[in-house]
Amino acid sequence: MTPTLEIGPRHRGVIRAAAKKAWPAEACGLLVGTADPVCMIWRVARVVGSPNLLAPARDDRFEVDPALLLRTHREAREAGLALVGLYHSHPRGVAVPSETDRQSAWQPGLAWLIVAGPPAWDDLRAFLNDGTDTDAHFAAMRLSGGG
């Protein structure tokens, strides 16, 4: 069974807009919602943008603000939700996990949503960090929930 990431058009638009705004650096943020690993469905209820702490010094890496990460975990838990994934952009690359993504991935079970840079701003793809290797292994996820 292929894992699915359900994310609506409004949330997709927020992520694409963040990627365009951050360009030529990487944009990044968090995905909050529900995850059902048995049914293989991750549902996004909220997108939380983060400053990329590595920009502008590095335009090929990202780091989510750790204070925002902790606050988002707490707020999600209080709302009966969870951190289900993260997003980032590849300003000069394609929407697939890079070697750097594989080496720096954390917390198996999170969805990674990646948006390509120009001219392919509409190329948005999702991957599940399935934790099967020392370096993260990313399984392709099906996107649903509209354009």
Backbone bond lengths (Angstrom), bond angles and torsions (degrees), N, CA, C in turn:
res aa  C-N    CA-C-N  psi(-1)  N-CA   C-N-CA  omega(-1)  CA-C   N-CA-C  phi
1 M - - - 1.446 - - 1.533 108.87 -
2 T 1.324 116.65 131.87 1.464 122.15 179.60 1.525 109.54 -82.37
3 P 1.322 117.91 128.94 1.466 119.09 176.63 1.529 110.47 -65.29
4 T 1.338 115.46 148.80 1.458 121.71 -176.56 1.523 110.26 -122.95
5 L 1.320 115.30 137.62 1.456 121.40 171.72 1.527 107.22 -111.45
6 E 1.334 115.79 114.79 1.460 121.11 177.13 1.523 108.27 -93.05
7 I 1.320 115.74 116.51 1.458 121.72 179.62 1.517 108.21 -144.96
8 G 1.322 116.04 125.07 1.452 121.39 -174.81 1.518 113.87 -75.96
9 P 1.333 115.58 168.31 1.461 120.47 -177.48 1.528 113.79 -61.89
10 R 1.329 117.73 -33.70 1.469 119.75 178.99 1.525 110.51 -63.60
11 H 1.321 116.64 -45.44 1.469 120.41 179.38 1.522 111.49 -66.77
12 R 1.323 116.89 -38.82 1.469 120.23 176.58 1.528 110.17 -61.35
13 G 1.333 115.77 -40.80 1.458 120.09 178.51 1.514 112.70 -63.69
14 V 1.317 117.05 -39.83 1.471 121.39 177.73 1.527 110.05 -60.94
15 I 1.319 116.68 -42.74 1.463 120.94 -178.47 1.526 110.90 -68.64
16 R 1.316 117.08 -43.91 1.479 119.58 177.59 1.525 110.89 -61.97
17 A 1.338 117.23 -41.28 1.469 120.78 178.66 1.529 110.79 -63.70
18 A 1.320 117.27 -39.01 1.471 120.47 178.39 1.526 110.63 -64.80
19 A 1.335 116.57 -39.26 1.469 120.22 179.18 1.524 110.75 -64.51
20 K 1.332 116.36 -42.52 1.461 120.08 179.74 1.527 110.99 -66.32
21 K 1.323 116.83 -39.72 1.465 120.90 -179.38 1.525 111.40 -66.91
22 A 1.323 116.74 -38.92 1.474 121.01 -177.07 1.525 112.54 -77.81
23 W 1.340 117.53 -21.92 1.453 121.64 -175.41 1.522 109.98 -53.23
24 P 1.332 120.83 133.75 1.461 127.57 15.29 1.536 114.97 -91.28
25 A 1.337 117.65 5.78 1.464 120.24 176.21 1.526 109.33 -85.71
26 E 1.313 116.01 171.06 1.459 120.92 176.26 1.522 109.83 -81.55
27 A 1.317 116.27 138.06 1.463 123.00 170.20 1.526 107.36 -89.80
28 C 1.326 116.15 156.72 1.464 118.22 176.80 1.525 110.08 -155.48
29 G 1.318 114.76 160.04 1.450 120.68 178.55 1.517 111.17 -179.08
30 L 1.312 114.69 -173.16 1.459 122.02 -171.93 1.523 110.69 -119.93
31 L 1.323 115.59 151.08 1.457 123.50 177.76 1.527 108.27 -114.48
32 V 1.320 116.33 123.67 1.460 122.21 -177.95 1.521 108.36 -115.39
33 G 1.321 116.55 139.60 1.456 119.64 179.11 1.507 111.26 173.27
34 T 1.317 115.48 -134.37 1.462 121.49 178.88 1.522 109.03 -130.31
35 A 1.310 114.97 149.16 1.463 120.77 177.48 1.523 109.00 -129.23
36 D 1.302 115.62 133.66 1.458 122.01 175.77 1.522 107.60 -125.22
37 P 1.358 115.98 88.23 1.466 119.10 -177.35 1.526 113.54 -63.84
38 V 1.322 118.36 -23.46 1.457 120.71 178.97 1.530 109.66 -70.02
39 C 1.333 116.04 -47.85 1.470 121.11 177.85 1.525 111.97 -83.78
40 M 1.335 116.89 -7.75 1.471 123.42 178.27 1.528 112.25 64.08
41 I 1.352 116.55 41.17 1.465 121.10 178.53 1.520 109.92 -126.46
42 W 1.325 115.72 125.54 1.456 123.33 174.23 1.528 106.24 -112.12
43 R 1.343 117.85 123.80 1.472 122.10 -177.22 1.523 109.35 -113.18
44 V 1.324 116.02 129.01 1.456 121.29 -179.84 1.523 109.11 -95.12
45 A 1.335 115.76 123.29 1.458 122.27 177.63 1.523 111.44 -105.27
46 R 1.336 115.54 -23.66 1.467 119.46 -176.04 1.520 109.67 -152.79
47 V 1.320 116.37 142.14 1.465 123.52 175.27 1.522 106.76 -112.84
48 V 1.338 116.16 129.33 1.461 121.78 -178.83 1.525 108.07 -119.75
49 G 1.322 116.22 108.90 1.461 120.24 178.38 1.516 111.39 -72.64
50 S 1.310 115.85 147.90 1.467 122.07 178.11 1.517 109.44 -128.91
51 P 1.320 116.77 145.87 1.459 116.97 167.63 1.525 108.33 -64.95
52 N 1.308 116.01 143.57 1.464 120.98 174.50 1.525 106.28 -85.46
53 L 1.318 116.96 108.17 1.459 120.93 -174.90 1.525 113.21 -68.35
54 L 1.325 117.45 -12.43 1.469 120.01 179.23 1.527 112.53 -94.61
55 A 1.328 117.55 -10.74 1.469 120.81 179.26 1.529 108.30 -86.52
56 P 1.285 120.77 147.53 1.455 127.49 1.61 1.527 113.47 -90.51
57 A 1.329 118.22 1.60 1.471 119.79 -176.76 1.529 112.14 -60.01
58 R 1.331 116.48 -37.24 1.469 121.17 178.55 1.511 107.99 -125.80
59 D 1.320 117.40 123.79 1.459 119.25 178.19 1.519 111.94 -102.87
60 D 1.340 116.35 10.36 1.463 120.28 179.91 1.528 111.71 -124.24
61 R 1.324 116.55 19.99 1.466 122.51 179.93 1.523 107.57 -145.49
62 F 1.332 115.35 163.16 1.453 118.73 173.64 1.520 109.91 -141.69
63 E 1.314 114.95 154.33 1.454 122.00 172.65 1.523 107.57 -144.16
64 V 1.326 115.49 120.81 1.459 121.75 177.45 1.521 108.42 -72.93
65 D 1.312 116.90 142.52 1.462 122.80 176.98 1.532 109.14 -59.98
66 P 1.353 118.79 117.92 1.469 120.51 -176.89 1.528 113.28 -62.86
67 A 1.325 118.14 -32.98 1.469 120.01 177.57 1.527 110.05 -65.45
68 L 1.328 116.39 -40.27 1.460 120.95 177.07 1.530 110.51 -65.16
69 L 1.319 116.36 -40.42 1.464 120.87 178.42 1.531 110.70 -59.25
70 L 1.325 117.24 -48.03 1.474 120.69 179.59 1.528 111.28 -63.91
71 R 1.326 116.53 -44.03 1.464 120.93 179.40 1.534 110.52 -62.78
72 T 1.320 117.02 -41.40 1.464 121.05 179.92 1.521 110.92 -65.43
73 H 1.339 117.23 -41.67 1.474 120.41 175.47 1.527 109.92 -56.99
74 R 1.322 116.93 -48.16 1.464 121.58 -177.15 1.530 110.93 -63.90
75 E 1.333 117.36 -48.71 1.461 120.83 -178.71 1.531 111.43 -64.03
76 A 1.321 116.82 -38.33 1.464 120.15 178.24 1.524 110.34 -63.70
77 R 1.312 116.02 -46.78 1.470 120.85 -179.74 1.531 110.39 -59.38
78 E 1.343 116.73 -43.51 1.465 120.96 -179.97 1.526 111.91 -63.94
79 A 1.330 116.89 -27.47 1.469 121.85 -179.98 1.533 112.35 -92.51
80 G 1.328 117.13 3.69 1.459 120.30 -178.40 1.514 113.34 77.58
81 L 1.338 115.95 20.49 1.459 121.72 179.94 1.522 109.35 -116.19
82 A 1.317 116.02 -172.72 1.467 120.65 -179.78 1.525 109.51 -150.35
83 L 1.303 115.30 162.23 1.460 120.29 169.66 1.523 106.25 -73.07
84 V 1.345 116.61 117.59 1.462 120.32 -176.95 1.519 112.35 -109.52
85 G 1.340 116.55 -8.90 1.450 117.84 179.90 1.505 112.24 176.19
86 L 1.311 113.95 -172.49 1.453 121.67 177.07 1.510 108.10 -143.13
87 Y 1.330 114.70 164.43 1.456 118.81 175.56 1.506 108.74 -131.40
88 H 1.311 114.78 154.36 1.458 120.72 170.75 1.521 108.62 -159.12
89 S 1.309 114.52 168.03 1.463 119.19 -178.72 1.514 110.20 -112.71
90 H 1.312 114.47 157.33 1.465 122.72 171.81 1.532 106.34 -116.03
91 P 1.342 117.32 89.37 1.470 121.07 -171.43 1.525 115.09 -56.79
92 R 1.317 117.24 -30.52 1.464 119.85 179.73 1.526 111.17 -123.19
93 G 1.306 115.98 20.36 1.451 118.70 -176.35 1.509 112.51 -133.47
94 V 1.301 114.01 -171.52 1.456 121.18 179.70 1.524 109.64 -96.40
95 A 1.305 115.86 165.62 1.460 121.74 -176.07 1.525 111.43 -84.79
96 V 1.316 115.92 59.68 1.464 122.37 173.94 1.529 107.50 -136.29
97 P 1.344 117.47 152.52 1.461 119.11 -178.82 1.532 111.63 -60.40
98 S 1.314 115.27 133.24 1.462 121.16 177.02 1.526 108.95 -86.41
99 E 1.305 115.42 172.11 1.468 119.75 175.81 1.526 109.92 -61.22
100 T 1.322 116.66 -38.69 1.468 120.27 176.93 1.525 110.43 -61.41
101 D 1.336 117.70 -42.47 1.467 120.93 176.60 1.528 110.35 -57.53
102 R 1.305 116.07 -44.90 1.468 120.17 -178.45 1.529 112.02 -63.25
103 Q 1.308 116.31 -39.20 1.463 120.25 -177.69 1.521 113.20 -76.57
104 S 1.326 116.56 -25.90 1.459 118.40 -174.69 1.529 113.72 -108.18
105 A 1.312 117.35 2.94 1.467 120.27 -178.81 1.523 110.26 -64.60
106 W 1.314 114.29 145.00 1.455 120.93 179.02 1.515 108.59 -131.89
107 Q 1.283 115.94 161.61 1.451 125.26 175.91 1.523 113.96 54.09
108 P 1.314 116.76 87.64 1.470 119.94 174.06 1.528 110.18 -54.01
109 G 1.326 115.48 149.10 1.445 121.00 179.95 1.516 113.33 97.81
110 L 1.334 117.30 -5.39 1.456 120.50 177.90 1.525 110.53 -90.46
111 A 1.326 114.92 142.49 1.459 121.29 172.13 1.527 108.23 -81.30
112 W 1.320 116.00 140.48 1.465 122.30 174.24 1.515 106.81 -115.25
113 L 1.317 116.31 116.59 1.453 122.01 177.77 1.519 107.26 -103.42
114 I 1.321 116.38 125.00 1.468 121.09 -175.53 1.522 108.80 -122.92
115 V 1.333 115.27 132.94 1.462 120.94 176.59 1.520 108.59 -113.57
116 A 1.330 115.86 134.10 1.466 121.18 179.93 1.524 109.59 -76.63
117 G 1.308 115.50 159.13 1.458 121.53 175.44 1.514 111.38 -85.61
118 P 1.342 116.19 -171.28 1.465 119.62 -176.84 1.528 111.02 -64.18
119 P 1.308 116.70 146.05 1.464 127.81 4.46 1.523 112.91 -91.72
120 A 1.313 118.55 8.99 1.476 122.49 -170.77 1.531 112.41 -99.51
121 W 1.338 118.59 41.88 1.458 121.49 -176.76 1.523 112.92 -53.64
122 D 1.318 117.42 -26.74 1.464 119.53 -177.96 1.523 112.79 -82.18
123 D 1.318 117.94 -6.31 1.466 121.43 -179.63 1.520 109.03 -80.42
124 L 1.312 115.41 101.68 1.456 124.03 -178.66 1.518 106.88 -122.07
125 R 1.324 117.05 123.65 1.465 120.52 -178.39 1.519 109.78 -133.67
126 A 1.327 115.69 150.97 1.459 121.59 -178.16 1.522 110.48 -120.29
127 F 1.332 113.84 147.01 1.464 121.84 -179.56 1.515 108.29 -140.80
128 L 1.314 115.70 147.06 1.458 121.26 178.55 1.526 109.08 -104.26
129 N 1.327 115.82 123.93 1.465 120.57 173.41 1.522 106.04 -75.04
130 D 1.334 116.40 99.46 1.465 118.76 -173.93 1.516 114.06 -89.74
131 G 1.330 117.73 -1.23 1.463 120.71 172.26 1.509 115.15 64.76
132 T 1.322 117.83 27.81 1.462 119.76 -176.55 1.519 113.80 -89.47
133 D 1.327 117.45 1.42 1.454 119.68 -175.00 1.527 109.20 -143.85
134 T 1.328 116.43 168.60 1.457 119.98 175.00 1.525 109.14 -61.76
135 D 1.320 116.81 -51.33 1.452 121.16 168.80 1.524 105.62 -84.44
136 A 1.302 116.58 145.43 1.464 120.14 -175.71 1.518 111.72 -57.54
137 H 1.294 115.40 139.32 1.455 122.05 171.03 1.520 106.24 -105.28
138 F 1.302 116.69 127.97 1.452 121.17 -178.59 1.518 109.85 -107.77
139 A 1.317 115.62 120.45 1.466 121.49 175.09 1.528 107.67 -94.87
140 A 1.313 117.36 134.56 1.456 121.06 178.45 1.527 110.11 -61.84
141 M 1.332 115.59 138.53 1.456 122.30 176.50 1.521 108.90 -110.24
142 R 1.306 116.32 149.42 1.460 121.43 172.56 1.526 106.86 -82.99
143 L 1.344 116.26 135.03 1.463 120.81 174.89 1.518 108.82 -93.63
144 S 1.313 116.62 134.93 1.458 120.73 174.47 1.525 108.41 -138.53
145 G 1.315 115.34 167.61 1.457 119.46 178.36 1.506 113.84 108.37
146 G 1.289 117.33 11.52 1.468 119.97 176.97 1.506 112.69 101.17
147 G 1.343 115.19 169.68 1.453 124.11 -174.45 1.438 114.86 -68.41
